[in-house]
Amino acid sequence: MDKMNQHFKTRMMIAALGLMALAVIYGLRVNISVALVAMVNHTAIESSKYVADNTSKLDVTGTTNHHCGFDKEKDLKNEDGPFIFTGQEQGLILSSYYWGYALSMFPGGRAAELWSAKWVMFFAVIINMIMTLLTPIAAFYIGFGGVIVCQFFKGIGGGVSFPCTHCLLSHWSPKEERSKLSSLIYAGTCLGTVASQYMSGYISSKLGWPYIFYISGCLALPWVLVWLFYVTDYPIQHKYIAEEEREMLEQTILVPSSEKPEMPWKDIATSKPFWAVLIGNTCSNWGFYLLLIEIPVYLRQILLFGIQENGLLTAIPFFAMATTTIMTGNVMDYFIKRGTLTVGQARKIATGIASLGPGACLAVLSFVGCWRYLGAALLCLAVACHGAMYSGVMINHIDIAPRYAGSLIAFTNIPGTISGIAVPVFVGYMTDGSETIETWRIIFFMTLAVYMVEFIVFTLWSSGEEQPWNNGPTKKKAVDPLELPMNTSDKDS
């Protein structure tokens, strides 16, 4: 372990650049959530008239005509955009990203394993940059369909980001540091969301919503250059790594091989630890996408925050999540190194925090009514608790099968991504013409039930040990005829 601590720089730099990669992709992914609030002409559609003209729906105390103690006209005036998108159309715009995301995930994971995680991630960011810059143009000249197309291709790029990250982690992270390095890299999802949500709200209020896409689309250029010239798929390929660090990593992790691993599909399909990750990841994604995509909608529809406040209050929870992501990873690795917890126990505890915490917060949130800042605080706590998933269910693929980490995260994320498609469509359908606290209460309690399934299944079935099928499909050993015992009757004759 002394050698590990003496030479930490190169793998930490790889992790830092991985953090930036996910920050870029997530930043470009979520800016549409805030931009859409400013793009839509809310006074031109029936649901927004309901927000502006009728506040009795917010009353959860039994009194009528409850006004939440602030001036709606002052906070929400002059924030209408040029587009008349219904609640269901807005849901389709938000979900169209995940159509492409689901489509590219497994091919991207296999490409990262068999070709290069570095280059697959590079092209993913390039696609996201181009589509982000084209979004305002597509919106003005094509309309609803143009925004859908841009979102879809952004999803194509975004879908390969987690498989690439898992591949790089399996090549660069020793087992004793896996929680720490994983949590550091995946904190980029939170930091990118924080920066994008806050910056989007500010830019929209000062320059107009198109500049959200123009400015954010250009900010990724410095990362592209550094990633291109510094990152390698394996330590042995890196020009600047210390010899001691390279040797240590080669002894503890995967090394490049000309042999292309065959997927052990039968063994995977009958593995309880795999099903724990699959079901846990799917449930976790439902809750996470609800918080990621729908917070700006809830802040406007129910708590009636304006666009600039919306951006700030959407950003704060993900800053808290970045903090808890890194803290949880360090704490779990500390107890694993001390022998206090096994890897499997650490993963279960982290997943418990990431499921029960947000579920409880959403349940309470559904009853706070018009207490705006208490509601915002509960959303912040829910998102913060979610950060523990990157030391739990989200990294368990590498524990059970590092050789197939990219494919496994892709495969388990495909049903999880269906949540990204379903959540905005479901919420749009539920709230279209019924933007009430009662409707959101139903949404929140359904999400609590999903979190409970995640916790129970992962606790019962997950494992922190490498599975036998990580070395390839289980095959019956071929019998060499020369090794068969001789037939005694033939011998006697």
Order of alpha helices (4+ residues) and beta strands (2+ residues): alpha-alpha-alpha-alpha-alpha-alpha-alpha-alpha-alpha-alpha-alpha-alpha-alpha-alpha-alpha-alpha-alpha-alpha-alpha-alpha-alpha
